Amino acid sequence: MPSPILAPILAPVIALVLWSFVMQAWLYAVRIPAIRAAKIKPDPRAGKALLDALPPEVQWKADNYNHLMEQPTLFYAVALTLALLGAGAGMNAGLAWLYVALRVAHSLVQATTNVIMVRFTIFTVSSLVLLALALKAAALVF
Protein backbone atom coordinates (compact mmCIF):
# COMPACT_ATOMS: atom_id res chain seq x y z
CA MET A 1 0.00 0.00 0.00
CA PRO A 2 1.47 3.40 -0.98
CA SER A 3 2.25 5.81 1.82
CA PRO A 4 -0.47 8.43 2.39
CA ILE A 5 2.28 10.85 3.39
CA LEU A 6 3.58 10.91 -0.19
CA ALA A 7 0.20 10.75 -1.93
CA PRO A 8 0.20 12.92 -5.06
CA ILE A 9 -3.43 13.88 -4.35
CA LEU A 10 -2.21 16.07 -1.50
CA ALA A 11 -0.63 18.57 -3.92
CA PRO A 12 -3.97 19.68 -5.42
CA VAL A 13 -5.40 19.89 -1.89
CA ILE A 14 -2.69 22.36 -0.90
CA ALA A 15 -3.03 24.18 -4.24
CA LEU A 16 -6.72 24.82 -3.61
CA VAL A 17 -6.01 26.00 -0.06
CA LEU A 18 -3.43 28.44 -1.44
CA TRP A 19 -5.86 29.57 -4.16
CA SER A 20 -8.39 30.33 -1.42
CA PHE A 21 -5.83 32.67 0.15
CA VAL A 22 -5.29 34.36 -3.23
CA MET A 23 -9.02 34.99 -3.46
CA GLN A 24 -9.10 36.28 0.11
CA ALA A 25 -6.31 38.75 -0.69
CA TRP A 26 -8.12 39.85 -3.87
CA LEU A 27 -11.32 40.28 -1.85
CA TYR A 28 -9.64 42.59 0.65
CA ALA A 29 -7.70 44.43 -2.06
CA VAL A 30 -10.96 45.55 -3.65
CA ARG A 31 -13.33 45.60 -0.69
CA ILE A 32 -11.36 47.82 1.68
CA PRO A 33 -10.86 50.64 -0.87
CA ALA A 34 -14.54 50.35 -1.90
CA ILE A 35 -15.64 50.63 1.73
CA ARG A 36 -13.46 53.69 2.18
CA ALA A 37 -14.71 55.27 -1.06
CA ALA A 38 -18.32 54.69 -0.02
CA LYS A 39 -17.52 56.08 3.46
CA ILE A 40 -19.14 53.07 5.07
CA LYS A 41 -18.72 53.01 8.84
CA PRO A 42 -18.54 49.55 10.44
CA ASP A 43 -21.69 48.81 12.41
CA PRO A 44 -22.03 45.34 13.94
CA ARG A 45 -25.83 45.74 14.09
CA ALA A 46 -26.13 46.39 10.36
CA GLY A 47 -24.84 42.98 9.34
CA LYS A 48 -24.25 42.25 5.67
CA ALA A 49 -26.58 45.06 4.58
CA LEU A 50 -23.73 47.57 4.73
CA LEU A 51 -21.67 45.54 2.27
CA ASP A 52 -24.63 45.12 -0.07
CA ALA A 53 -24.18 48.80 -0.93
CA LEU A 54 -20.83 48.02 -2.58
CA PRO A 55 -20.68 47.60 -6.37
CA PRO A 56 -21.36 44.06 -7.65
CA GLU A 57 -17.82 43.81 -9.07
CA VAL A 58 -16.53 44.18 -5.50
CA GLN A 59 -19.03 41.71 -4.07
CA TRP A 60 -18.19 39.03 -6.65
CA LYS A 61 -14.79 38.43 -5.03
CA ALA A 62 -16.38 37.99 -1.60
CA ASP A 63 -19.04 35.70 -3.03
CA ASN A 64 -16.39 33.55 -4.64
CA TYR A 65 -14.31 33.38 -1.47
CA ASN A 66 -17.43 32.16 0.34
CA HIS A 67 -17.97 29.56 -2.38
CA LEU A 68 -14.42 28.31 -1.82
CA MET A 69 -15.40 27.64 1.80
CA GLU A 70 -18.40 25.53 0.75
CA GLN A 71 -18.16 22.65 -1.76
CA PRO A 72 -14.35 22.41 -1.67
CA THR A 73 -14.62 21.21 1.93
CA LEU A 74 -16.09 18.02 0.47
CA PHE A 75 -13.11 17.85 -1.89
CA TYR A 76 -10.70 18.10 1.04
CA ALA A 77 -12.48 15.28 2.87
CA VAL A 78 -12.57 13.01 -0.18
CA ALA A 79 -8.98 13.73 -1.20
CA LEU A 80 -7.67 13.11 2.31
CA THR A 81 -9.70 9.89 2.50
CA LEU A 82 -8.19 8.69 -0.77
CA ALA A 83 -4.71 9.62 0.45
CA LEU A 84 -5.19 7.73 3.70
CA LEU A 85 -6.47 4.69 1.82
CA GLY A 86 -3.37 4.70 -0.37
CA ALA A 87 -5.42 5.64 -3.44
CA GLY A 88 -4.14 9.17 -3.91
CA ALA A 89 -2.19 8.64 -7.12
CA GLY A 90 -2.91 8.04 -10.80
CA MET A 91 -6.43 8.80 -12.00
CA ASN A 92 -7.52 10.06 -8.58
CA ALA A 93 -4.71 12.62 -8.44
CA GLY A 94 -5.53 13.63 -12.02
CA LEU A 95 -9.18 14.13 -11.15
CA ALA A 96 -8.17 16.15 -8.09
CA TRP A 97 -6.03 18.46 -10.25
CA LEU A 98 -8.92 18.79 -12.71
CA TYR A 99 -11.23 19.76 -9.83
CA VAL A 100 -8.76 22.41 -8.67
CA ALA A 101 -8.32 23.78 -12.20
CA LEU A 102 -12.09 24.03 -12.59
CA ARG A 103 -12.45 25.79 -9.22
CA VAL A 104 -9.76 28.30 -10.21
CA ALA A 105 -11.54 28.88 -13.53
CA HIS A 106 -14.82 29.31 -11.63
CA SER A 107 -13.15 31.88 -9.37
CA LEU A 108 -11.74 33.84 -12.28
CA VAL A 109 -15.07 33.94 -14.09
CA GLN A 110 -17.02 34.92 -10.98
CA ALA A 111 -14.50 37.53 -9.84
CA THR A 112 -14.16 39.23 -13.23
CA THR A 113 -17.08 38.95 -15.67
CA ASN A 114 -19.45 36.81 -13.59
CA VAL A 115 -21.20 35.37 -16.64
CA ILE A 116 -23.73 33.14 -14.87
CA MET A 117 -24.07 30.40 -17.52
CA VAL A 118 -20.30 30.06 -17.90
CA ARG A 119 -19.91 29.96 -14.13
CA PHE A 120 -22.74 27.44 -13.78
CA THR A 121 -21.25 25.19 -16.45
CA ILE A 122 -17.84 25.20 -14.77
CA PHE A 123 -19.46 24.54 -11.38
CA THR A 124 -21.50 21.65 -12.78
CA VAL A 125 -18.47 20.01 -14.39
CA SER A 126 -16.42 20.46 -11.21
CA SER A 127 -19.26 18.91 -9.20
CA LEU A 128 -19.27 15.88 -11.49
CA VAL A 129 -15.50 15.52 -11.06
CA LEU A 130 -15.93 15.71 -7.29
CA LEU A 131 -18.73 13.14 -7.46
CA ALA A 132 -16.42 10.79 -9.40
CA LEU A 133 -13.77 11.17 -6.68
CA ALA A 134 -16.37 10.56 -3.96
CA LEU A 135 -17.62 7.42 -5.71
CA LYS A 136 -14.05 6.14 -6.03
CA ALA A 137 -13.54 6.73 -2.30
CA ALA A 138 -16.87 5.09 -1.49
CA ALA A 139 -15.90 2.00 -3.49
CA LEU A 140 -12.84 1.64 -1.25
CA VAL A 141 -14.57 2.39 2.04
CA PHE A 142 -17.75 0.33 1.66
Backbone hydrogen bonds, N-H to C=O, Kabsch-Sander energy under -0.5 kcal/mol:
donor,donor_aa,acceptor,acceptor_aa,energy
6,L,3,S,-0.8
7,A,4,P,-1.0
9,I,88,G,-1.7
10,L,7,A,-1.9
11,A,8,P,-1.3
13,V,9,I,-1.0
14,I,10,L,-2.3
15,A,11,A,-2.5
16,L,12,P,-2.2
17,V,13,V,-1.9
18,L,14,I,-2.7
19,W,15,A,-2.4
20,S,16,L,-2.0
21,F,17,V,-1.4
22,V,18,L,-1.8
23,M,19,W,-2.5
24,Q,20,S,-2.0
25,A,21,F,-2.4
26,W,22,V,-2.4
27,L,23,M,-2.6
28,Y,24,Q,-2.3
29,A,25,A,-2.5
30,V,26,W,-1.5
31,R,27,L,-2.8
32,I,28,Y,-1.7
34,A,30,V,-1.5
35,I,31,R,-2.7
36,R,32,I,-2.3
37,A,33,P,-2.8
38,A,34,A,-2.0
39,K,36,R,-1.1
40,I,35,I,-2.2
46,A,43,D,-1.6
47,G,43,D,-0.8
49,A,46,A,-1.1
50,L,47,G,-1.0
51,L,48,K,-0.5
52,D,48,K,-1.4
53,A,50,L,-1.1
54,L,51,L,-1.8
58,V,55,P,-1.4
59,Q,55,P,-1.9
60,W,56,P,-2.5
61,K,57,E,-0.5
61,K,58,V,-0.6
62,A,58,V,-0.9
63,D,59,Q,-2.9
64,N,60,W,-2.4
65,Y,61,K,-2.4
66,N,62,A,-2.4
67,H,63,D,-2.1
68,L,64,N,-2.1
69,M,65,Y,-0.6
69,M,66,N,-1.1
70,E,67,H,-1.4
73,T,70,E,-2.0
74,L,71,Q,-1.8
75,F,71,Q,-1.2
76,Y,72,P,-2.6
77,A,73,T,-1.9
78,V,74,L,-2.6
79,A,75,F,-3.2
80,L,76,Y,-2.5
81,T,77,A,-2.0
82,L,78,V,-2.7
83,A,79,A,-2.4
84,L,80,L,-2.6
85,L,81,T,-1.8
86,G,83,A,-1.5
87,A,82,L,-3.1
92,N,89,A,-1.2
93,A,89,A,-0.6
94,G,90,G,-2.3
95,L,91,M,-2.8
96,A,92,N,-2.1
97,W,93,A,-2.4
98,L,94,G,-2.2
99,Y,95,L,-2.6
100,V,96,A,-2.3
101,A,97,W,-2.7
102,L,98,L,-2.4
103,R,99,Y,-2.3
104,V,100,V,-2.5
105,A,101,A,-2.4
106,H,102,L,-2.6
107,S,103,R,-2.4
108,L,104,V,-2.6
109,V,105,A,-2.4
110,Q,106,H,-2.8
111,A,107,S,-2.9
112,T,108,L,-1.1
113,T,109,V,-0.6
114,N,109,V,-3.8
116,I,114,N,-0.8
119,R,115,V,-2.8
120,F,116,I,-3.2
121,T,117,M,-2.1
122,I,118,V,-2.4
123,F,119,R,-2.6
124,T,120,F,-2.7
125,V,121,T,-2.5
126,S,122,I,-2.6
127,S,123,F,-2.3
128,L,124,T,-2.0
129,V,125,V,-2.1
130,L,126,S,-2.4
131,L,127,S,-2.5
132,A,128,L,-2.2
133,L,129,V,-2.1
134,A,130,L,-2.6
135,L,131,L,-2.7
136,K,132,A,-2.1
137,A,133,L,-2.3
138,A,134,A,-2.7
139,A,135,L,-2.2
140,L,136,K,-1.0
140,L,137,A,-0.5
141,V,137,A,-2.0
142,F,138,A,-2.9
